Amino acid sequence: MWEIPVTTIRIHYHKDPGVYKLLGIDGSILTITDPEEHKQYRSIVGSLFSKKPADDLAPTMAALLNRSAESMARQGREGKPSVIQRTYRSIVADMVSYLLFKRPLGLIDSQHDADHYHSFMLSIDRFTAITWPRFYYPILNWVIDSFPAFVVERLQPGLRNLQELFNGWLNETVAAHDAGKTVEGRKTYFDLMTDAKRKTGEPLRPDQLFDDILNYLVAGMEATSYVLSFATYFLLNNPEAKAKLEAELLDASPFIRDEFDHRKIMALPYLTAVVKECLRLSNTVPGFLPRVVPDTGVDIGGYHIPGGTQISMIHPIVELHEEIFPNPHKFIPERWLGNNSSSLEKWAIAFSRGRRQCIGMNLAYMMLYASIAVFFSRLEMELHETTAADMEIIDQFAPITQGVVKVKIITDRWQE
Ligand code: HEM
């Protein structure tokens, strides 16, 4: 078995500002480069991302999935295909919004029809499309920041509305705190930020908060919907794996269809293997995640790397390594089952590792399991005009595919 000769542990690298500070979301957690500053920030929002809020949102997720399934089934009856990749994006964006604010953005109501495209999605497509130009021509960041409002409105039609919506929610929160109202249930992102800033006496900066929120929405929406789109594509192209999964889901229908219990769903062995294989094979973060070696330097694999060096490792080096995963480009959920499978766990790195590991992992896992369980229990679907060429990965820091996954719903088994 392949081993990395690791000699460096517990070294807290800075993220490379030469990349992260040029992503156009300077106020976000993702772009905090200093480990101590990051630790402080994470201690403010950490409670939002623990297992409990993700668990509590499982029934909301099930409701969104069933509404989406009904809508896609309706389109199927009308002979229309569904762009399931957009459906996933809108469900996940609404879920991230529930997690942060205890209310949805409402994307789910406007997403299923192939002819309609939400202005927020369009804005995000345009935003991620210029990731690398921003990086290679940093002056572009300054130019974009100087655009007058009407140009921003034109180029990114969904973002200004969203910013106004969030500013309204922030103002409501501040007013409630001013009035001394106690928060019912768990605190929202704005509650936590208002509390934290009041403790330090720093002002709340809506522009900075907007960058941060946008990053949660984009990171969550793009990564999770992307893995789910690959899952749909892989399963619909692999009848044997699909049949095994559906048999397991049928046996589990008391806790998928009758009384949704995501903890039991997340214990299903074949579904677990499917989720792991989709996370591995979709290479959700295909490009570099650069860090800067601390001043002391580090020793890695017998080499001394001097302080200040930019280093990086890309996930596909591990995820597609043929000594770890034989036939690395093939969709084989079975590799995660059986006696040898536990030795693979350490190579499951889709969410990264260490302090800068994905903060949204608990929510992401719940959404991955719930989506595959509900859609593949409920809907008989086939791919529609979606080929391997559509699934070519484009690295725009956020994961993008050349085309989108479209399906035709043949039957809604729960409505038969
Ligand atoms: C299958 C789904 C997902 C995958 C594979 C994934 C993967 C990753 C990876 C690899 C990183 C590390 C990036 C780096 O080192 O710069 C990361 C960071 C991050 N992810 Fe995710 N992610 C997923 C879902 C989500 C969700 C649902 C959210 C929001 C709720 C989210 C929010 C974030 C944020 C805010 C960061 C930055 C964390 C920090 O710097 O401390 N992700 N994600």
Residues whose N, C-alpha, C, O or C-beta is under 5 A from the ligand:
A	BS01	HEM	I29 L30 V96 Y216 A219 G220 A223 T224 V227 T284 V285 L289 A350 F351 S352 R355 R356 Q357 C358 I359 G360 L363 A364
